[in-house]
Amino acid sequence: MKSGRILDTFSVEGGRSVVLRTPRWEDLDDLLELINSLVEEKAEVMVDEKLSREQEAEWFSSLLLRLERDQVLFLVAEVDGKVVASSDVHLGRGCEKYSGAIGIAVRCGFRDLGIGTWMMRTMMREAQSVGVKVLVLSVFATNERAIHVYEKLGFVQTGRVPMKYFKDGKFVDQIAMAKSLK
């Protein structure tokens, strides 16, 4: 996947334009703001401590390299020149080469506008175009909004791991979900 490639554009409520594209190095600070805003709001994501710019730069440079090598799919959603969401599909290798693990993060203030759903549909098409036959994901059992969106997109619950996560002083189950792209 080439850096900075536009895959889709659409409008959301209020006429705001959204651009879905692959990331470019200039997105580093926006992506850092995105993840740290999720940590601040105690969103149901895996990261629970703010990241430094150095940590984000190390992760991001590795991501861009994997993107260029077609080892991962990654999209950002840009509104008014600012990255407000990201989604990735980690592509399987070996006997898992027909599967991918999908994830998504949408900044507060940009949820419930359809950005996440549009982004997930785009990622499913991209994954299918590179030969992925099944997508899997993990979600906090308490994240009812996300579970609803995933089910609306055709994902089904395939399992539950009790007490998988420990966040904000309490244990939370993990729900595994999958969707066939065949």
C-alpha positions as CSV (number, residue, x, y, z in Angstrom):
1,M,0.0,0.0,0.0
2,K,1.5,3.3,-1.0
3,S,1.7,6.1,1.6
4,G,-0.8,8.9,1.1
5,R,-3.1,7.1,-1.3
6,I,-6.7,8.2,-1.2
7,L,-9.2,5.4,-1.2
8,D,-12.5,7.2,-0.6
9,T,-14.1,10.5,0.1
10,F,-17.6,11.1,1.5
11,S,-19.6,13.6,3.5
12,V,-21.1,13.2,6.9
13,E,-23.7,15.1,8.9
14,G,-23.2,18.8,8.6
15,G,-21.6,18.5,5.2
16,R,-18.1,17.8,6.5
17,S,-15.9,16.0,4.0
18,V,-14.0,12.9,5.1
19,V,-11.0,11.6,3.3
20,L,-10.0,7.9,3.8
21,R,-6.4,7.4,2.8
22,T,-3.2,5.6,3.7
23,P,-1.1,7.4,6.3
24,R,1.9,9.6,5.5
25,W,4.7,10.7,7.8
26,E,3.1,14.1,8.3
27,D,0.3,12.3,10.2
28,L,2.6,11.4,13.2
29,D,1.4,14.2,15.5
30,D,-2.3,13.7,14.6
31,L,-2.0,10.0,15.3
32,L,-0.3,10.7,18.6
33,E,-3.1,13.1,19.5
34,L,-5.7,10.5,18.5
35,I,-4.3,7.7,20.7
36,N,-3.6,10.0,23.6
37,S,-7.1,11.4,23.5
38,L,-8.5,7.9,23.7
39,V,-6.2,7.2,26.8
40,E,-7.4,10.5,28.3
41,E,-11.1,9.7,27.9
42,K,-10.4,6.1,29.2
43,A,-11.8,4.7,26.0
44,E,-12.0,0.9,25.7
45,V,-8.8,0.5,23.8
46,M,-5.7,-1.6,24.6
47,V,-3.4,1.4,25.4
48,D,-3.9,2.8,28.9
49,E,-1.0,5.2,29.2
50,K,-0.2,8.2,27.1
51,L,2.5,7.8,24.6
52,S,5.5,10.1,24.0
53,R,6.2,11.4,20.6
54,E,9.3,9.2,20.5
55,Q,7.3,6.1,21.2
56,E,4.7,7.0,18.5
57,A,7.5,7.8,16.0
58,E,9.1,4.4,16.6
59,W,5.8,2.7,16.1
60,F,4.8,4.8,13.1
61,S,8.1,4.3,11.2
62,S,7.7,0.6,11.7
63,L,4.1,0.8,10.5
64,L,5.0,2.7,7.3
65,L,7.7,0.2,6.5
66,R,5.2,-2.7,6.9
67,L,2.7,-0.8,4.8
68,E,5.2,-0.4,2.0
69,R,6.0,-4.1,2.2
70,D,2.3,-5.0,2.0
71,Q,2.4,-6.7,5.5
72,V,-0.4,-4.5,6.9
73,L,-3.4,-2.4,5.7
74,F,-3.8,0.9,7.4
75,L,-6.1,3.8,6.8
76,V,-6.7,7.2,8.4
77,A,-9.9,9.3,8.2
78,E,-9.1,13.0,7.8
79,V,-11.6,15.8,8.5
80,D,-10.6,19.4,7.9
81,G,-7.0,18.4,7.5
82,K,-6.8,16.5,10.8
83,V,-6.7,12.7,11.4
84,V,-9.7,11.7,13.5
85,A,-9.7,7.9,13.1
86,S,-7.5,5.1,12.1
87,S,-8.0,1.4,11.1
88,D,-5.7,-1.4,10.5
89,V,-5.7,-5.0,9.3
90,H,-2.7,-7.1,10.3
91,L,-2.4,-9.7,7.6
92,G,-1.7,-13.3,8.6
93,R,1.3,-15.3,7.3
94,G,1.9,-18.9,6.7
95,C,-1.1,-21.1,7.4
96,E,-2.9,-17.9,8.5
97,K,-2.3,-16.0,5.2
98,Y,-6.0,-15.9,4.4
99,S,-7.0,-14.2,7.7
100,G,-6.5,-10.7,9.0
101,A,-7.0,-9.0,12.4
102,I,-8.9,-5.7,12.1
103,G,-8.9,-2.8,14.6
104,I,-10.3,0.7,14.6
105,A,-10.1,3.9,16.7
106,V,-12.4,7.0,16.3
107,R,-11.8,10.2,18.2
108,C,-14.4,11.5,20.5
109,G,-16.6,14.1,18.7
110,F,-16.4,12.1,15.5
111,R,-18.3,9.0,16.6
112,D,-21.9,8.3,15.5
113,L,-21.3,10.1,12.2
114,G,-20.8,6.9,10.1
115,I,-17.0,7.4,9.8
116,G,-16.2,4.2,11.6
117,T,-18.7,2.2,9.6
118,W,-17.5,3.6,6.3
119,M,-13.9,3.0,7.3
120,M,-14.6,-0.6,8.3
121,R,-16.4,-1.3,5.0
122,T,-13.5,0.2,3.1
123,M,-11.0,-1.9,5.1
124,M,-13.1,-5.1,4.4
125,R,-13.0,-4.4,0.7
126,E,-9.2,-3.7,0.8
127,A,-8.6,-6.9,2.8
128,Q,-10.7,-9.0,0.4
129,S,-8.7,-7.5,-2.5
130,V,-5.5,-8.8,-1.1
131,G,-6.9,-12.3,-0.6
132,V,-8.1,-12.2,3.0
133,K,-11.0,-14.6,3.5
134,V,-11.8,-14.0,7.2
135,L,-11.4,-11.0,9.4
136,V,-11.2,-11.3,13.2
137,L,-11.3,-8.8,16.0
138,S,-11.3,-8.5,19.7
139,V,-13.4,-6.0,21.7
140,F,-14.0,-5.2,25.3
141,A,-17.3,-6.9,26.4
142,T,-18.4,-3.6,27.9
143,N,-18.0,-1.7,24.5
144,E,-21.6,-2.1,23.4
145,R,-21.4,0.6,20.8
146,A,-18.6,-1.1,19.0
147,I,-20.2,-4.6,19.3
148,H,-23.4,-3.2,17.7
149,V,-21.4,-1.7,14.8
150,Y,-19.5,-4.9,14.2
151,E,-22.6,-7.0,14.3
152,K,-24.3,-4.5,11.8
153,L,-21.3,-5.1,9.5
154,G,-21.8,-8.9,9.7
155,F,-19.3,-9.9,12.4
156,V,-20.5,-12.7,14.7
157,Q,-19.3,-13.4,18.2
158,T,-17.1,-16.5,18.2
159,G,-15.9,-16.6,21.8
160,R,-15.3,-14.9,25.1
161,V,-12.2,-14.8,27.4
162,P,-13.2,-14.0,30.9
163,M,-11.2,-11.3,32.7
164,K,-8.8,-10.8,29.7
165,Y,-8.4,-7.1,30.3
166,F,-7.7,-5.2,33.5
167,K,-8.6,-1.6,33.0
168,D,-9.4,1.2,35.4
169,G,-9.3,-1.1,38.4
170,K,-11.6,-3.8,37.1
171,F,-11.5,-6.9,35.0
172,V,-13.3,-7.0,31.6
173,D,-14.0,-9.9,29.4
174,Q,-12.8,-10.0,25.8
175,I,-15.2,-10.9,23.0
176,A,-13.8,-12.4,19.8
177,M,-15.7,-11.8,16.6
178,A,-15.2,-12.9,13.0
179,K,-16.6,-12.2,9.5
180,S,-16.2,-14.3,6.4
181,L,-15.3,-12.2,3.3
182,K,-16.0,-15.1,0.9
